[in-house]
Amino acid sequence: MGRVTAASFAWGAAEASVFFVIPDVLVCYVALVTPHRAPRAYLAAVCGALLGGSAVFALSRPLRDELGRLFVRLPGIRPADIATAGRAVERHGPAALVQLPLKGQPIKLYVYHSALLGATLREVLPFVALNRLARLGASAVACAVAGHLLRRHIERRPMATALAYAALWSAGYAVYWRRRSG
């Protein structure tokens, strides 16, 4: 397993559990600068999300209160988000995860509530996979297309490309976290 694949897997697992920056940051950069490596990074991040989601699921019942307190301390998660996730899972079961890809809601909250409401891991994991396949897939394809269209610029100015890419994600997260915090 290459470093990018391992990093994508680890990032997918971390974000599905406690990290607060989506693995799209890495997967999309790979798709932008080396599109032929994107499928492996993409699938590794999805597999990592399955591991991270499984960890959250396993800890949700025994550490219910501790996880709830941890989640609201993470950037971009409000106490109301936990309640919203709970209502969605009560209404739709683990299938509520499929409705999330572009809503800015962390899957960890939906996995948490699925476990608390009695779903099985076997019921939850396919929806975690579908969520990640849809969201990550759409962003990776968009970046791969941009990478093909901008190939000459990227090859001539790799550092400028990396800096612009980092600046765009940083600005996006600054706006997202600001909006989500108040």
C-alpha positions as a printed Julia matrix, in Angstrom:
182×3 Matrix{Float64}:
   0.0    0.0     0.0
   1.42   3.36   -1.01
   1.68   6.38    1.26
  -1.19   8.23   -0.42
  -3.44   5.2    -0.16
  -2.52   4.69    3.51
  -3.05   8.38    4.26
  -6.43   8.34    2.5
  -7.49   5.29    4.5
  -6.34   6.82    7.8
  -8.0   10.16    7.01
 -11.26   8.44    6.07
 -11.22   6.52    9.36
 -10.33   9.59   11.41
 -12.99  11.82    9.87
 -15.71   9.19   10.25
 -14.92   9.05   13.96
 -13.45  12.2    15.52
 -11.51  14.25   12.98
 -13.26  17.32   11.58
 -11.74  17.79    8.12
 -13.13  15.62    5.33
 -10.8   13.26    3.43
 -11.91  14.96    0.21
  -9.06  17.41    0.88
  -6.5   14.7     0.14
  -8.49  12.61   -2.33
  -9.37  15.64   -4.46
  -5.78  16.87   -4.48
  -4.67  13.46   -5.7
  -7.4   13.57   -8.36
  -6.31  17.06   -9.4
  -2.57  16.42   -9.76
  -2.41  12.67  -10.48
  -5.84  11.53  -11.69
  -4.67   7.96  -12.3
  -4.07   7.57   -8.54
  -7.45   8.98   -7.54
  -9.47   5.73   -7.64
  -7.15   4.05   -5.15
  -7.16   7.07   -2.8
 -10.93   7.33   -3.16
 -11.58   3.68   -2.32
  -9.09   3.77    0.56
 -10.9    6.76    2.1
 -14.24   4.96    1.76
 -12.78   1.85    3.42
 -11.31   4.02    6.15
 -14.75   5.56    6.73
 -16.12   2.05    7.21
 -13.51   1.4     9.9
 -14.09   4.77   11.59
 -17.84   4.33   11.42
 -17.5    0.86   12.92
 -15.46   2.28   15.81
 -18.08   4.97   16.5
 -20.81   2.35   16.33
 -18.98   0.05   18.77
 -18.4    2.87   21.27
 -21.79   4.58   21.01
 -23.71   2.54   23.53
 -21.01   2.06   26.16
 -19.77   5.67   25.86
 -23.03   7.37   24.95
 -22.62  10.48   27.11
 -18.88  10.81   26.58
 -19.23  10.65   22.79
 -22.07  13.17   22.82
 -19.88  15.62   24.78
 -16.9   14.94   22.52
 -18.87  15.56   19.33
 -20.07  19.01   20.4
 -16.47  20.03   21.13
 -15.45  19.3    17.54
 -15.37  22.23   15.11
 -18.53  22.54   13.06
 -20.78  20.43   15.3
 -23.49  22.1    17.35
 -25.64  20.49   20.02
 -28.62  20.98   17.69
 -26.83  18.83   15.07
 -26.86  15.86   17.42
 -30.58  16.28   17.99
 -31.22  16.72   14.25
 -29.29  13.53   13.52
 -31.26  11.69   16.17
 -34.6   12.77   14.68
 -33.49  11.82   11.16
 -32.37   8.37   12.28
 -35.61   7.88   14.25
 -37.56   8.74   11.09
 -35.48   6.96    8.42
 -33.2    4.57   10.29
 -29.62   4.22    9.05
 -30.84   5.21    5.56
 -30.7    8.8     6.85
 -26.96   8.57    6.09
 -27.66   8.56    2.36
 -29.31  11.98    2.55
 -26.2   13.64    3.99
 -23.49  13.95    1.35
 -23.97  17.66    0.65
 -25.65  18.79    3.87
 -22.47  19.37    5.88
 -23.58  16.94    8.56
 -20.97  14.51    9.9
 -21.77  10.84    9.44
 -20.43  10.12   12.91
 -23.59  11.66   14.43
 -25.85   9.42   12.34
 -23.83   6.3    13.09
 -23.94   7.22   16.78
 -27.72   7.56   16.78
 -28.18   4.44   14.66
 -26.33   2.46   17.33
 -28.25   4.1    20.16
 -31.56   3.35   18.45
 -30.76  -0.34   18.08
 -29.63  -0.72   14.47
 -27.03  -3.37   13.76
 -23.62  -2.64   12.3
 -24.62  -4.77    9.3
 -27.52  -2.36    8.7
 -25.43   0.78    9.13
 -22.25   0.07    7.15
 -23.84  -0.12    3.68
 -25.25   3.38    4.23
 -21.87   4.67    5.43
 -20.37   3.26    2.23
 -23.08   4.77    0.03
 -22.68   8.15    1.72
 -18.93   8.2     1.2
 -19.06   6.73   -2.3
 -21.49   9.45   -3.38
 -19.88  12.48   -1.79
 -16.26  11.55   -2.28
 -16.94  10.23   -5.75
 -18.57  13.43   -6.93
 -15.79  15.63   -5.58
 -13.0   13.35   -6.87
 -14.5   13.26  -10.37
 -14.86  17.05  -10.42
 -11.23  17.48   -9.38
  -9.99  14.89  -11.88
 -11.81  16.77  -14.66
 -10.28  20.04  -13.45
  -6.89  18.32  -13.35
  -7.22  17.26  -16.98
  -8.36  20.72  -18.07
  -5.58  22.46  -16.12
  -2.88  19.85  -16.74
  -0.35  22.22  -18.33
  -0.69  24.81  -15.58
  -0.45  22.17  -12.84
   2.68  20.63  -14.36
   4.34  24.04  -14.87
   3.43  25.42  -11.45
   3.0   22.55   -8.97
   3.82  24.66   -5.9
   1.42  27.44   -6.93
  -1.24  24.78   -7.55
  -0.68  23.24   -4.11
  -0.79  26.63   -2.4
  -3.94  27.71   -4.24
  -5.57  24.39   -3.42
  -4.67  24.68    0.28
  -5.9   28.28    0.35
  -9.26  27.33   -1.17
  -9.87  24.55    1.34
  -8.68  26.73    4.24
 -11.0   29.55    3.22
 -13.88  27.13    2.74
 -13.39  25.62    6.18
 -13.01  29.04    7.8
 -16.38  30.07    6.39
 -17.99  26.71    7.2
 -16.8   26.65   10.82
 -17.73  30.29   11.34
 -21.26  29.69   10.06
 -21.61  26.51   12.07
 -20.39  28.1    15.29
 -22.8   30.91   15.51
